[in-house]
Amino acid sequence: MEAVLVAGLTNIETTLRVDGFPVAYAPVRYPFFGVDATVSGVGYNVATALASLGNPVRFLSVIGRDLGAALVLEQLRADGLSSAFVVQEIERTARSVILYDADGRRMIHVDLKDLQERAYPESLFEAAARDVTLAVLCNINFARPMLAVMQARGAGTADRGSAESLYGARKYDVREGPGICRFACGSRSPSKHQRSFVIICRRGADMFNATLPVLSEKIEA
């Protein structure tokens, strides 16, 4: 089975269960077993989903040089994902905080630190992209230059976009063209009210299938 290149965000995600929205002020709350912290991020979630289905994955991401990075590297080892293409190019790893209630409503706060100002090392990308025919590129700044390169090589490219970028006003300069499929997927929030997708990208007579858990929609390119 051919390797799939996945490039995208990895962050430390903290989830907090709340009674409802809007959140009523209280100086102290004790939501026993309602606070958790995990390694997450769109790129990480896609990479682990593909790896769990038996796909060899080359995962490209940018993390910090902090305690959060140590947690990321430990989790990658536990998931059986190589960290060879996960670089520590920023001081602090991106973080997110998600408030959720019993109805599945979520309020997501994302702190990317200075990640959007950093580029992914070109030499490492070239090494990871060697002989790759399918790439999943998430909407994070360091992955943007990779899209044109993979498209020029004729690789099938699945671009992970937000629901807004897919169905509403696009915020991202995603190129249209053969072999490019845009899709959206949910986070690993404990609310479990997410959508996931089957990605089918065609390039000539070839078909690439990347199946994410809990099929709810199929997009063909």
C-alpha positions as CSV (number, residue, x, y, z in Angstrom):
1,M,0.0,0.0,0.0
2,E,1.3,3.4,-1.0
3,A,2.1,6.0,1.7
4,V,-0.2,9.0,2.2
5,L,1.3,12.4,3.0
6,V,-0.6,14.3,5.6
7,A,0.3,17.9,6.5
8,G,-1.6,19.8,9.1
9,L,-2.0,21.2,12.6
10,T,-1.1,19.4,15.8
11,N,-2.1,21.0,19.1
12,I,-2.9,20.2,22.7
13,E,-6.6,20.3,23.1
14,T,-8.3,20.9,26.5
15,T,-12.0,20.1,26.7
16,L,-14.3,21.4,29.4
17,R,-17.9,20.2,30.0
18,V,-20.3,23.0,30.8
19,D,-24.0,22.9,31.9
20,G,-25.1,24.9,28.9
21,F,-24.6,28.1,26.9
22,P,-24.3,30.9,27.7
23,V,-22.0,29.8,30.5
24,A,-23.1,31.3,33.8
25,Y,-20.4,32.9,35.9
26,A,-19.2,31.0,39.0
27,P,-15.9,31.7,40.8
28,V,-15.2,27.9,41.0
29,R,-16.7,24.9,39.4
30,Y,-16.0,21.2,40.0
31,P,-17.0,19.2,36.8
32,F,-15.6,15.9,37.9
33,F,-14.2,14.0,34.9
34,G,-15.4,16.9,32.8
35,V,-11.9,18.4,32.1
36,D,-9.5,16.5,29.8
37,A,-6.5,17.3,27.7
38,T,-5.4,15.3,24.6
39,V,-3.2,15.7,21.5
40,S,-5.4,16.8,18.7
41,G,-5.5,19.1,15.6
42,V,-6.9,18.5,12.2
43,G,-3.6,17.1,10.7
44,Y,-3.0,14.8,13.7
45,N,-6.6,13.5,13.6
46,V,-6.5,12.8,9.9
47,A,-3.1,11.1,10.2
48,T,-4.2,8.8,13.0
49,A,-7.5,7.9,11.2
50,L,-5.7,6.9,8.1
51,A,-3.0,5.0,10.0
52,S,-5.7,3.1,11.9
53,L,-7.1,1.9,8.6
54,G,-3.7,0.5,7.6
55,N,-2.4,3.3,5.4
56,P,1.3,4.1,5.7
57,V,1.3,7.8,6.7
58,R,4.0,10.4,6.4
59,F,2.8,13.1,8.8
60,L,4.1,16.6,8.5
61,S,3.5,19.1,11.3
62,V,5.0,21.9,13.2
63,I,5.1,21.9,17.0
64,G,7.0,23.8,19.7
65,R,9.9,23.3,22.0
66,D,7.9,22.9,25.2
67,L,6.1,20.4,27.5
68,G,3.3,20.3,24.9
69,A,5.7,19.0,22.3
70,A,6.9,16.2,24.6
71,L,3.2,15.1,24.9
72,V,2.8,15.2,21.1
73,L,5.9,13.1,20.5
74,E,4.9,10.6,23.1
75,Q,1.4,10.3,21.6
76,L,2.8,9.8,18.1
77,R,4.9,6.9,19.4
78,A,1.8,5.4,21.1
79,D,-0.1,5.8,17.8
80,G,2.6,4.2,15.8
81,L,3.1,7.3,13.7
82,S,6.6,8.4,12.8
83,S,7.7,11.9,14.0
84,A,10.5,12.1,11.4
85,F,8.6,14.9,9.6
86,V,7.2,16.6,12.7
87,V,9.5,19.6,13.4
88,Q,9.9,21.8,16.4
89,E,10.1,25.2,14.7
90,I,8.2,27.3,17.2
91,E,8.7,28.0,20.9
92,R,5.2,27.0,22.1
93,T,2.9,24.3,20.7
94,A,-0.5,25.4,19.5
95,R,-3.4,25.0,22.0
96,S,-7.1,24.8,21.9
97,V,-9.9,24.9,24.5
98,I,-13.3,23.5,23.7
99,L,-16.3,24.0,25.9
100,Y,-19.2,21.6,25.2
101,D,-22.5,20.7,26.7
102,A,-24.8,17.7,26.9
103,D,-26.5,18.7,23.6
104,G,-23.3,18.5,21.7
105,R,-22.9,22.3,21.3
106,R,-19.3,23.4,21.3
107,M,-17.4,26.7,21.7
108,I,-13.9,26.3,20.3
109,H,-11.0,28.6,21.2
110,V,-7.8,28.0,19.1
111,D,-4.5,29.6,19.9
112,L,-2.0,28.9,17.1
113,K,0.8,30.9,18.8
114,D,3.1,32.1,15.9
115,L,2.5,29.0,13.8
116,Q,1.0,30.9,11.0
117,E,4.2,32.9,10.5
118,R,6.4,29.8,10.1
119,A,7.3,27.8,7.0
120,Y,7.8,24.1,6.8
121,P,11.4,23.1,5.9
122,E,11.5,22.6,2.1
123,S,14.1,19.8,2.2
124,L,12.0,17.8,4.7
125,F,8.9,18.2,2.6
126,E,10.7,17.1,-0.5
127,A,11.9,14.0,1.4
128,A,8.4,13.2,2.6
129,A,6.8,13.8,-0.8
130,R,9.1,11.5,-2.7
131,D,7.0,8.8,-4.5
132,V,3.8,10.0,-2.9
133,T,0.6,9.8,-5.0
134,L,-1.9,11.1,-2.5
135,A,-1.6,14.0,-0.1
136,V,-4.0,15.4,2.5
137,L,-3.2,19.0,3.0
138,C,-4.9,20.9,5.8
139,N,-5.7,24.6,5.8
140,I,-2.8,25.8,7.8
141,N,-0.3,28.3,6.4
142,F,2.8,26.0,6.3
143,A,0.9,23.5,4.1
144,R,-0.2,26.0,1.5
145,P,2.9,25.9,-0.7
146,M,2.7,22.1,-0.8
147,L,-0.5,22.2,-2.7
148,A,0.9,23.6,-5.9
149,V,3.9,21.2,-5.7
150,M,1.8,18.1,-5.3
151,Q,-0.6,19.3,-8.0
152,A,2.2,19.9,-10.4
153,R,3.5,16.3,-9.8
154,G,0.0,14.9,-10.7
155,A,-0.7,13.6,-7.2
156,G,-4.3,13.3,-5.9
157,T,-4.7,16.0,-3.3
158,A,-7.4,16.1,-0.6
159,D,-7.5,19.6,0.9
160,R,-9.1,19.6,4.4
161,G,-11.1,22.8,4.7
162,S,-13.5,24.2,7.2
163,A,-17.2,23.9,6.6
164,E,-17.2,27.7,5.9
165,S,-14.4,27.4,3.3
166,L,-16.3,24.5,1.7
167,Y,-19.9,25.7,1.6
168,G,-19.7,29.5,2.3
169,A,-17.3,32.3,1.7
170,R,-13.9,30.9,1.2
171,K,-11.1,32.2,3.4
172,Y,-8.4,30.1,1.8
173,D,-6.6,30.4,-1.5
174,V,-7.3,26.8,-2.4
175,R,-6.7,26.0,-6.1
176,E,-9.4,24.4,-8.2
177,G,-8.2,21.7,-10.6
178,P,-7.9,18.0,-11.4
179,G,-7.1,15.7,-8.6
180,I,-8.1,18.1,-5.8
181,C,-10.9,17.2,-3.4
182,R,-11.9,19.5,-0.5
183,F,-13.5,18.0,2.6
184,A,-14.3,18.8,6.2
185,C,-14.0,16.6,9.3
186,G,-14.7,17.1,13.0
187,S,-12.4,17.2,15.9
188,R,-12.0,14.5,18.5
189,S,-14.2,16.4,21.0
190,P,-15.9,14.2,23.6
191,S,-19.3,15.5,22.5
192,K,-19.0,13.1,19.5
193,H,-21.3,15.3,17.4
194,Q,-19.0,15.5,14.4
195,R,-19.1,14.8,10.7
196,S,-16.5,12.7,8.9
197,F,-16.0,11.9,5.3
198,V,-14.9,9.5,2.7
199,I,-12.4,11.2,0.4
200,I,-12.3,10.0,-3.2
201,C,-9.8,11.7,-5.4
202,R,-9.3,10.6,-9.0
203,R,-6.3,11.3,-11.2
204,G,-6.7,9.9,-14.7
205,A,-7.7,6.3,-14.3
206,D,-6.4,6.1,-10.7
207,M,-8.6,6.3,-7.7
208,F,-7.4,7.1,-4.2
209,N,-9.7,6.3,-1.2
210,A,-9.0,7.7,2.3
211,T,-11.8,6.7,4.6
212,L,-12.3,8.6,7.9
213,P,-14.4,7.1,10.7
214,V,-18.2,7.4,10.8
215,L,-19.1,7.9,7.2
216,S,-21.7,10.6,6.8
217,E,-21.0,12.1,3.4
218,K,-19.1,11.4,0.2
219,I,-17.4,14.0,-2.0
220,E,-16.0,13.0,-5.4
221,A,-13.4,15.0,-7.4
